């Protein structure tokens, strides 16, 4: 994987050749937490539907 340095929103970031920035460990963690929260909401909604 070829990485390049660039500025994104005032921060020095790594980018791929396709101009996608590489997430930091903190961003990756935040994304995983949000994904888990969405999955929990989906599961709760499914449970509520089944109870009706």
C-alpha positions in Angstrom: 0.0 0.0 0.0 1.4 3.3 -1.0 0.8 6.1 1.4 1.2 9.9 1.0 1.3 12.7 3.4 -1.1 15.6 3.1 -3.2 18.1 5.0 -6.8 17.4 5.8 -8.8 19.8 8.0 -5.6 21.4 9.2 -4.0 18.1 10.3 -1.2 16.2 8.7 -2.7 12.9 7.5 -1.7 9.8 5.5 -3.6 9.3 2.2 -3.8 6.4 -0.2 -3.3 6.7 -3.9 -7.1 6.8 -4.3 -7.1 10.0 -2.0 -8.8 8.2 0.9 -7.3 9.3 4.2 -6.1 6.6 6.7 -8.0 6.8 9.9 -6.1 7.2 13.2 -6.5 4.6 15.9 -8.8 7.1 17.8 -11.0 7.5 14.7 -11.1 3.8 14.1 -12.2 3.3 17.7 -15.0 6.0 17.4 -16.2 4.4 14.2 -16.4 1.0 15.9 -18.3 2.4 18.8 -20.8 4.1 16.5 -21.2 0.9 14.5 -21.8 -1.1 17.7 -24.4 1.4 18.9 -26.2 1.2 15.5 -26.2 -2.6 15.7 -27.6 -2.5 19.3 -30.4 -0.1 18.2 -31.2 -2.4 15.3 -31.3 -5.4 17.5 -33.5 -3.6 20.0 -35.9 -2.5 17.3 -36.1 -6.1 16.0 -36.8 -7.4 19.5 -39.6 -4.8 19.9 -41.1 -5.9 16.6 -41.1 -9.5 17.6 -42.9 -8.7 20.9 -45.9 -7.2 19.0 
